Amino acid sequence: MNLIASAVARLEETVKNSGCDEGSVSLTKNPKLTVCQYPRGVCVEACFGDRRGHVVTPDPIQACTKVSFMFGAPLNSPVERTAACAIVNAVTAFFCINRRVNPCEESRHAACLSGLAQALAGARVYAAGDMRGPMTGITITDDPADADVLLVVGPGLISNEGLAVVEGALGKKRVICLGPSTAGVATLLGIEHWCPYGH
């Protein structure tokens, strides 16, 4: 069972007998939504009840489905993992498990990056997933084996390569998920999460 499927299994236990598993959820591309400064990709937004969650992904999807579509599914393809991550973010927001659904304002970007650089001072860092912009003050390595810390953005959970790297590092290295795209999975699985100004 991959990391996303494990988070979904945890969510399934959480919502058991609530009736929400048969609730409908819509997935749409939303290029107008403000996204976190770190991941590069397309924003897919999930709407469940009165709550919304999103994920930045290289594999966008638009569909209407039920929350239960992902329960017990292996989630082997990037498109399935995109849908699952967006739905997990929306449903965990609905149940008030995840309180980092939206990114911070652009005026907070510098403070966020500066704080992250301070938290990672002296560490070699591998970025799992396509990231945009310079990671000023952070020592980046291209080889995950040489890294002390893995930073994970939404595309790093969704791509086959990124997911394999993250799963190989858990329990062996410090793994930090960044931004709202990864918040639901990180919260459900107890993985360190960085989003100090998100809301």
Disulfide bonds with the S-S distance in Angstrom:
none
